[in-house]
């Protein structure tokens, strides 16, 4: 295969993966040595990893921006509510909006230091798997066993 054909085939693999389709036949059809296929696929893997990282960073940035926007909206709502309460108004109507100060809602405040034990939920949770792994090597624990997982893949 010529270099541009290899590039086109790998781009096709990438496009098929993004479309959620099976790529096994496409990879098998590549007329390359095993090492060349693996190297090409490793490049595609790096592209996906870089794309995933960029998307995670963008999602984090957008989440932070959304939180700032919501905080700003809440501050403005608080200002309107405070001023309407100070003026003794419960309702203001404009051409676009109808703004009403609502009655306070009931809420429950709990002082956990004074709350009787009967009102607590006991959560049953096993100790960490890391700790269980150490303990099961020393003694048999019913319901706990060490098994081999799937082999991993490292790309350097």
One Martini backbone bead per residue (centre of mass of N, CA, C, O) as a GRO file, in nm:
protein
  156
    1UNK     BB    1   0.100   0.034   0.017
    2UNK     BB    2   0.040   0.353   0.015
    3UNK     BB    3   0.052   0.617   0.212
    4UNK     BB    4  -0.229   0.741   0.133
    5UNK     BB    5  -0.383   0.472   0.177
    6UNK     BB    6  -0.326   0.444   0.474
    7UNK     BB    7  -0.450   0.709   0.563
    8UNK     BB    8  -0.734   0.656   0.451
    9UNK     BB    9  -0.788   0.396   0.615
   10UNK     BB   10  -0.757   0.527   0.898
   11UNK     BB   11  -0.981   0.737   0.855
   12UNK     BB   12  -1.201   0.525   0.816
   13UNK     BB   13  -1.180   0.402   1.093
   14UNK     BB   14  -1.245   0.659   1.247
   15UNK     BB   15  -1.524   0.712   1.119
   16UNK     BB   16  -1.655   0.443   1.202
   17UNK     BB   17  -1.625   0.480   1.507
   18UNK     BB   18  -1.787   0.748   1.524
   19UNK     BB   19  -2.048   0.587   1.401
   20UNK     BB   20  -2.050   0.293   1.552
   21UNK     BB   21  -1.889   0.094   1.387
   22UNK     BB   22  -1.745  -0.171   1.248
   23UNK     BB   23  -1.371  -0.239   1.195
   24UNK     BB   24  -1.260  -0.522   1.148
   25UNK     BB   25  -1.267  -0.550   0.835
   26UNK     BB   26  -1.094  -0.303   0.769
   27UNK     BB   27  -0.841  -0.394   0.918
   28UNK     BB   28  -0.807  -0.671   0.779
   29UNK     BB   29  -0.783  -0.536   0.479
   30UNK     BB   30  -0.517  -0.443   0.541
   31UNK     BB   31  -0.204  -0.429   0.356
   32UNK     BB   32  -0.030  -0.508   0.630
   33UNK     BB   33   0.159  -0.530   0.872
   34UNK     BB   34   0.117  -0.572   1.196
   35UNK     BB   35   0.296  -0.332   1.284
   36UNK     BB   36   0.163  -0.120   1.094
   37UNK     BB   37  -0.121  -0.143   1.205
   38UNK     BB   38  -0.056  -0.079   1.498
   39UNK     BB   39   0.068   0.198   1.447
   40UNK     BB   40  -0.181   0.324   1.315
   41UNK     BB   41  -0.377   0.268   1.553
   42UNK     BB   42  -0.215   0.428   1.762
   43UNK     BB   43  -0.269   0.699   1.624
   44UNK     BB   44  -0.575   0.690   1.655
   45UNK     BB   45  -0.575   0.670   1.959
   46UNK     BB   46  -0.436   0.943   2.012
   47UNK     BB   47  -0.659   1.111   1.884
   48UNK     BB   48  -0.886   1.023   2.077
   49UNK     BB   49  -0.745   1.107   2.341
   50UNK     BB   50  -0.714   1.407   2.267
   51UNK     BB   51  -1.014   1.459   2.221
   52UNK     BB   52  -1.112   1.376   2.500
   53UNK     BB   53  -0.947   1.581   2.661
   54UNK     BB   54  -1.061   1.835   2.527
   55UNK     BB   55  -1.358   1.777   2.606
   56UNK     BB   56  -1.316   1.775   2.911
   57UNK     BB   57  -1.209   2.065   2.930
   58UNK     BB   58  -1.459   2.198   2.802
   59UNK     BB   59  -1.666   2.093   3.003
   60UNK     BB   60  -1.539   2.228   3.248
   61UNK     BB   61  -1.559   2.517   3.143
   62UNK     BB   62  -1.869   2.518   3.099
   63UNK     BB   63  -1.947   2.453   3.389
   64UNK     BB   64  -1.818   2.701   3.518
   65UNK     BB   65  -1.982   2.906   3.351
   66UNK     BB   66  -2.262   2.810   3.441
   67UNK     BB   67  -2.217   2.869   3.743
   68UNK     BB   68  -2.172   3.173   3.707
   69UNK     BB   69  -2.439   3.239   3.570
   70UNK     BB   70  -2.621   3.137   3.801
   71UNK     BB   71  -2.505   3.324   4.019
   72UNK     BB   72  -2.588   3.587   3.877
   73UNK     BB   73  -2.890   3.531   3.869
   74UNK     BB   74  -2.925   3.499   4.176
   75UNK     BB   75  -2.832   3.786   4.251
   76UNK     BB   76  -3.057   3.932   4.095
   77UNK     BB   77  -3.293   3.803   4.240
   78UNK     BB   78  -3.217   3.902   4.522
   79UNK     BB   79  -3.239   4.202   4.458
   80UNK     BB   80  -3.534   4.207   4.378
   81UNK     BB   81  -3.652   4.085   4.635
   82UNK     BB   82  -3.541   4.290   4.837
   83UNK     BB   83  -3.676   4.543   4.708
   84UNK     BB   84  -3.969   4.449   4.723
   85UNK     BB   85  -3.976   4.409   5.029
   86UNK     BB   86  -3.892   4.700   5.108
   87UNK     BB   87  -4.155   4.819   4.941
   88UNK     BB   88  -4.404   4.609   4.978
   89UNK     BB   89  -4.394   4.422   4.731
   90UNK     BB   90  -4.533   4.132   4.545
   91UNK     BB   91  -4.576   4.280   4.253
   92UNK     BB   92  -4.456   4.283   3.902
   93UNK     BB   93  -4.542   4.438   3.586
   94UNK     BB   94  -4.453   4.387   3.256
   95UNK     BB   95  -4.435   4.330   2.927
   96UNK     BB   96  -4.257   4.049   2.987
   97UNK     BB   97  -4.312   4.040   3.309
   98UNK     BB   98  -4.393   3.843   3.609
   99UNK     BB   99  -4.331   3.943   3.945
  100UNK     BB  100  -4.303   3.732   4.244
  101UNK     BB  101  -4.344   3.715   4.583
  102UNK     BB  102  -4.323   3.453   4.779
  103UNK     BB  103  -4.391   3.242   5.003
  104UNK     BB  104  -4.268   3.083   5.247
  105UNK     BB  105  -4.114   2.786   5.300
  106UNK     BB  106  -4.087   2.498   5.437
  107UNK     BB  107  -3.824   2.386   5.662
  108UNK     BB  108  -3.566   2.168   5.765
  109UNK     BB  109  -3.389   2.168   6.068
  110UNK     BB  110  -3.078   2.003   6.173
  111UNK     BB  111  -2.941   1.878   6.482
  112UNK     BB  112  -2.733   1.612   6.499
  113UNK     BB  113  -2.642   1.631   6.805
  114UNK     BB  114  -2.969   1.599   6.904
  115UNK     BB  115  -3.032   1.353   6.747
  116UNK     BB  116  -3.158   1.063   6.761
  117UNK     BB  117  -3.063   0.744   6.662
  118UNK     BB  118  -3.343   0.664   6.525
  119UNK     BB  119  -3.276   0.904   6.286
  120UNK     BB  120  -3.070   0.706   6.162
  121UNK     BB  121  -2.878   0.576   5.900
  122UNK     BB  122  -2.737   0.273   5.840
  123UNK     BB  123  -2.449   0.213   5.653
  124UNK     BB  124  -2.362  -0.052   5.447
  125UNK     BB  125  -2.002  -0.097   5.407
  126UNK     BB  126  -1.737  -0.195   5.264
  127UNK     BB  127  -1.436  -0.221   5.248
  128UNK     BB  128  -1.186  -0.183   5.068
  129UNK     BB  129  -1.042  -0.358   4.813
  130UNK     BB  130  -0.752  -0.321   4.906
  131UNK     BB  131  -0.793  -0.430   5.193
  132UNK     BB  132  -0.919  -0.703   5.113
  133UNK     BB  133  -0.673  -0.807   4.958
  134UNK     BB  134  -0.485  -0.822   5.201
  135UNK     BB  135  -0.663  -1.008   5.384
  136UNK     BB  136  -0.705  -1.257   5.180
  137UNK     BB  137  -0.398  -1.337   5.192
  138UNK     BB  138  -0.415  -1.420   5.508
  139UNK     BB  139  -0.732  -1.492   5.473
  140UNK     BB  140  -1.037  -1.624   5.467
  141UNK     BB  141  -1.319  -1.473   5.286
  142UNK     BB  142  -1.632  -1.458   5.254
  143UNK     BB  143  -1.694  -1.330   4.924
  144UNK     BB  144  -1.375  -1.340   4.866
  145UNK     BB  145  -1.176  -1.291   4.566
  146UNK     BB  146  -0.906  -1.352   4.349
  147UNK     BB  147  -0.888  -1.216   4.022
  148UNK     BB  148  -0.836  -1.197   3.690
  149UNK     BB  149  -0.823  -0.972   3.463
  150UNK     BB  150  -0.779  -0.789   3.211
  151UNK     BB  151  -0.573  -0.712   2.985
  152UNK     BB  152  -0.363  -0.470   2.897
  153UNK     BB  153  -0.266  -0.147   2.735
  154UNK     BB  154   0.041  -0.002   2.623
  155UNK     BB  155   0.128   0.333   2.509
  156UNK     BB  156   0.449   0.500   2.419
   0.00000   0.00000   0.00000
